[in-house]
Amino acid sequence: MKKCLLAVFALLVFGVVSAQDTVTGWTFPVNSGADSLNADLGTDQNKSYDIRFQWVLTPTIDSTLNTIIFVDGATNYAAATAGWDNGADAKFWSAKFKASGYTNFKVSSKQKSDSTLAGPRDFKLQWRLSTTSYEDVPNSNVTLAADWTTGVVTELPVPITNQGTGSIFIRWIMSSNTDVKGGIVAATGISAIDDIIVTATAPSGQNEMVYSNRLQIYPNPNKGNFTLQSTEPLTSLSVFDASGKMVYNQKTSGTTNQAIALPNAKPGIYFLKVMFMDDEKVYSTRIIVE
């Protein structure tokens, strides 16, 4: 019986450690302001990066075309622009972020093009590091229509490796000059992008703090209400259940003492993930709810 429980616990730990964290993302909740094109999801360091409409100069140098507008999106708003004519293998949407130590990257997105104004139909995804050339993401061809349900990418694996602390780029590049009706893309043709989400597995498996004195939880076990006390200021904290589902999430401002209540928490094993100030690594520890 004891061996069986240990095996179950090991599976639960592996499931949470392997859970995907959001590294960066754009849902465009507002359509104005200095930060309206910046990422609104992901780690704090990535929220200073904006979405861009660009075209190729060299394999590692791009030119930004500052013509982005906002249109109605799949949920709130979406980034959009005209000027896609003669854009095959040259014009693209670009997202930049950093994710040191992360693995198992996946990207999701939604795209559409205007059919009346002859917007582009065909795209594919590519990725590169700051010092390398773009490579195709396998199985990443996207066919757009005049809706938000056709040109959808869902958790597409991106083979990013050896990124270190440098920048990572993902782009949605036109792969033909064909418009959504089968004609030729026009200069007036508008295309839009929305709900970009990049996830990855955090390096928290190497930073387990179950036996560390940097972080204390009391009482533990508990009934879903507990106090978190840290020896160092925290910038974020979240709680996941055994299936990897996030049940609590909060950005903090250097707090070292926090009362946490998990709503409707069922008995079981939970995992707390935190980030310390001036430390980009994600750390975790175990919580038991009785």
C-alpha positions in Angstrom: 0.0 0.0 0.0 2.8 2.4 0.9 4.6 1.7 -2.4 1.3 2.4 -4.3 0.8 5.7 -2.5 4.4 6.7 -3.3 3.8 5.9 -7.0 0.6 8.0 -7.1 2.4 10.9 -5.4 5.3 10.7 -7.9 2.8 10.9 -10.8 1.0 13.9 -9.2 4.3 15.7 -8.8 5.4 14.9 -12.4 2.1 16.1 -13.7 2.4 19.5 -12.0 6.0 20.0 -12.8 5.3 19.3 -16.4 2.3 21.7 -16.5 2.5 24.5 -19.0 3.0 28.1 -17.8 2.1 31.1 -19.9 5.3 32.8 -20.9 3.8 35.6 -23.0 0.5 36.4 -24.6 -1.7 39.1 -26.3 -5.5 39.3 -26.0 -5.7 43.0 -26.7 -8.1 44.0 -23.9 -7.9 47.7 -24.8 -7.6 49.5 -28.1 -5.7 52.6 -27.1 -2.8 53.8 -24.9 0.9 53.4 -24.9 0.8 49.7 -23.8 -2.2 48.6 -25.9 0.1 46.6 -28.2 2.1 45.1 -25.4 1.7 41.6 -24.1 -0.9 41.4 -21.4 -0.2 37.8 -20.3 2.9 36.0 -19.2 5.9 36.9 -17.0 6.5 40.5 -16.0 9.7 40.9 -18.1 7.7 39.9 -21.3 4.9 42.4 -20.8 7.1 45.2 -22.1 7.3 43.6 -25.6 4.8 44.6 -28.3 3.4 42.8 -31.3 4.8 44.1 -34.6 4.0 44.1 -38.3 7.4 43.6 -40.0 9.1 42.6 -43.3 12.3 40.8 -44.0 15.6 42.7 -44.6 18.1 39.9 -43.9 17.8 36.5 -42.1 18.4 38.2 -38.7 17.3 41.8 -39.4 13.7 43.0 -39.8 12.1 46.3 -40.5 9.0 47.4 -38.5 6.0 48.7 -40.4 4.2 51.0 -37.9 0.7 50.7 -39.4 -1.1 48.6 -36.8 -4.8 49.5 -36.0 -7.4 47.7 -33.8 -10.5 45.9 -35.0 -13.1 43.7 -33.2 -11.3 40.5 -32.1 -12.3 37.0 -31.2 -13.0 38.3 -27.7 -12.1 41.9 -27.1 -10.0 43.6 -29.8 -7.4 42.4 -32.3 -4.3 43.9 -33.9 -4.8 44.5 -37.6 -3.1 46.2 -40.6 -3.3 46.6 -44.3 -0.2 46.6 -46.6 0.2 42.9 -47.2 0.5 43.1 -51.0 3.6 41.3 -52.4 4.2 40.0 -48.9 4.9 36.3 -49.6 8.0 35.2 -47.5 8.5 38.8 -46.6 5.8 40.3 -44.4 4.8 39.0 -41.0 3.5 39.4 -37.5 6.3 39.2 -34.9 6.3 38.4 -31.2 9.4 38.7 -29.0 9.9 37.3 -25.5 12.4 35.7 -23.1 12.1 32.4 -21.3 15.4 31.3 -19.8 15.4 27.7 -18.7 11.9 26.9 -20.1 11.3 23.9 -22.3 8.4 22.3 -24.3 7.2 25.5 -26.0 3.7 25.7 -27.5 1.9 28.5 -29.3 -1.7 29.3 -29.9 -3.2 32.1 -32.1 -6.2 33.2 -34.1 -6.1 35.0 -37.4 -8.5 36.4 -40.0 -8.4 38.5 -43.2 -10.9 40.8 -44.8 -12.4 39.1 -47.9 -13.9 42.3 -49.4 -10.5 44.1 -49.4 -8.5 41.0 -50.5 -6.5 40.2 -47.3 -3.9 37.4 -47.3 -5.0 33.8 -46.9 -1.8 31.7 -46.3 0.6 32.0 -43.4 3.1 29.7 -41.6 4.9 30.0 -38.2 8.6 30.3 -37.8 10.9 30.9 -34.8 14.5 32.0 -34.2 16.8 33.2 -31.4 18.4 36.6 -31.4 21.6 35.3 -33.0 20.1 32.8 -35.5 18.0 32.7 -38.6 14.3 31.8 -38.7 13.3 28.1 -38.9 9.9 26.7 -39.9 7.7 25.4 -37.1 6.6 21.9 -38.1 3.0 21.5 -39.2 2.4 25.2 -38.9 0.7 26.2 -42.2 -2.4 28.3 -41.5 -5.2 29.0 -43.9 -7.3 32.2 -43.1 -10.8 33.1 -43.8 -13.0 36.1 -42.9 -13.8 34.7 -39.5 -12.0 33.9 -36.2 -12.6 30.1 -36.3 -10.7 29.0 -39.5 -7.2 30.4 -39.0 -6.7 29.0 -35.6 -3.5 27.4 -34.1 -3.9 25.5 -30.9 -0.9 24.6 -28.7 1.4 24.0 -31.6 4.8 22.7 -30.4 7.7 25.0 -31.3 11.1 23.3 -31.1 12.9 26.1 -29.2 16.2 25.1 -27.6 19.5 26.7 -26.4 17.8 30.0 -25.8 19.8 30.9 -22.7 18.9 34.4 -21.5 18.5 35.9 -24.9 15.4 36.9 -26.9 13.2 34.4 -28.7 11.1 35.4 -31.8 8.0 33.8 -33.2 6.5 35.1 -36.5 3.4 34.4 -38.6 4.8 35.0 -42.1 2.8 35.2 -45.4 3.5 32.0 -47.4 1.7 33.1 -50.6 0.2 36.2 -52.3 -3.2 34.6 -52.5 -6.1 36.4 -50.9 -8.9 34.7 -49.0 -11.1 34.5 -52.1 -8.4 33.0 -54.3 -7.3 36.2 -56.0 -4.2 38.4 -55.4 -3.6 40.2 -52.0 -4.2 43.9 -52.4 -2.5 46.8 -50.7 -5.8 47.6 -49.0 -6.3 44.0 -47.8 -6.5 43.9 -44.0 -5.4 40.9 -41.9 -5.8 40.6 -38.1 -4.3 38.5 -35.3 -5.6 37.8 -31.7 -5.4 35.6 -28.7 -1.7 34.8 -29.0 -0.5 32.6 -26.2 2.9 31.1 -25.7 3.3 28.4 -23.0 6.2 26.3 -21.8 7.3 24.1 -19.0 9.0 26.2 -16.3 12.3 25.1 -14.8 10.6 24.7 -11.4 11.5 21.0 -11.3 15.1 22.0 -10.5 13.9 24.5 -7.8 11.8 22.4 -5.5 11.5 24.0 -2.0 9.7 21.3 0.0 12.6 21.2 2.5 13.8 24.8 2.1 13.5 27.4 4.8 13.0 30.2 2.3 9.3 29.6 2.3 7.0 28.4 5.1 3.3 27.5 5.0 1.3 27.1 8.1 -0.8 25.3 8.9 0.2 22.5 6.5 -1.9 20.3 6.3 -4.8 22.7 6.3 -8.5 23.1 5.2 -7.7 25.3 2.3 -6.8 28.4 4.3 -3.2 29.0 5.2 -0.5 31.7 5.6 2.5 31.9 3.4 5.6 33.4 5.0 8.8 34.1 3.0 12.3 35.1 4.0 12.5 37.2 0.7 10.1 39.5 -1.1 7.8 37.7 -3.6 6.5 39.1 -6.9 4.0 36.4 -7.8 2.4 33.3 -6.4 0.0 30.7 -7.8 -1.5 27.4 -6.6 -2.2 24.4 -8.8 -4.2 21.3 -8.0 -2.9 17.8 -8.7 -4.1 17.8 -12.3 -2.1 21.0 -13.0 -5.2 23.3 -13.0 -4.5 26.8 -11.5 -6.8 27.5 -8.6 -5.2 30.7 -7.2 -3.1 33.4 -8.8 -1.9 36.7 -7.5 0.7 39.3 -8.4 2.4 40.7 -5.3 4.5 43.8 -4.6 7.3 42.4 -2.5 5.2 40.8 0.2 6.8 38.4 2.6 3.6 37.4 4.5 0.3 36.5 2.7 -2.9 34.9 3.9 -4.4 32.6 1.2 -7.8 31.0 0.9 -8.5 28.4 -1.8 -12.2 28.5 -2.7 -14.0 25.2 -2.5 -10.7 23.3 -2.1 -11.2 19.6 -2.1 -8.9 17.4 0.0 -5.7 16.5 -1.8 -2.2 17.6 -2.8 -1.7 21.1 -4.2 1.4 22.9 -5.3 2.4 26.5 -4.7 4.6 28.2 -7.3 6.3 31.5 -6.4 8.8 34.0 -7.9 11.1 36.0 -5.7 12.1 39.6 -6.4 15.2 39.8 -8.7 15.0 36.1 -9.5 13.4 34.9 -12.7 13.2 31.3 -11.6 9.9 29.7 -10.5 10.0 27.8 -7.2 7.5 25.4 -5.8 6.4 23.7 -2.6 3.7 21.3 -1.6 0.4 22.0 0.2 -1.9 19.3 1.7 -5.6 20.1 2.1 -7.5 17.8 4.4 
